[in-house]
Amino acid sequence: MMNRSAGRVILALVAGLAIGAGFDFDAFNSWWVALSVGVPLIVVGFALPPRATRVLQSSSTAGSPRFG
């Protein structure tokens, strides 16, 4: 079984490959290939990355105000 951080790394790698392939299709092909293949790959690549998780608050920041 794969641990959580390895899954995130693989997901980020797939997202980066999709974005890179999308830019490659946009740069070196005709406009209709860029619209039909390149743009959807870029959109999927930006939608795939793992979301940030909650970070536990340490004792050194317990009294400080929270922003955000």
PyMOL commands that set and color helices and strands:
alter all, ss='L'
color gray80, all
select helices_A, chain A and resi 4-28+31-47+59-61
alter helices_A, ss='H'
color red, helices_A
deselect
rebuild
show_as cartoon
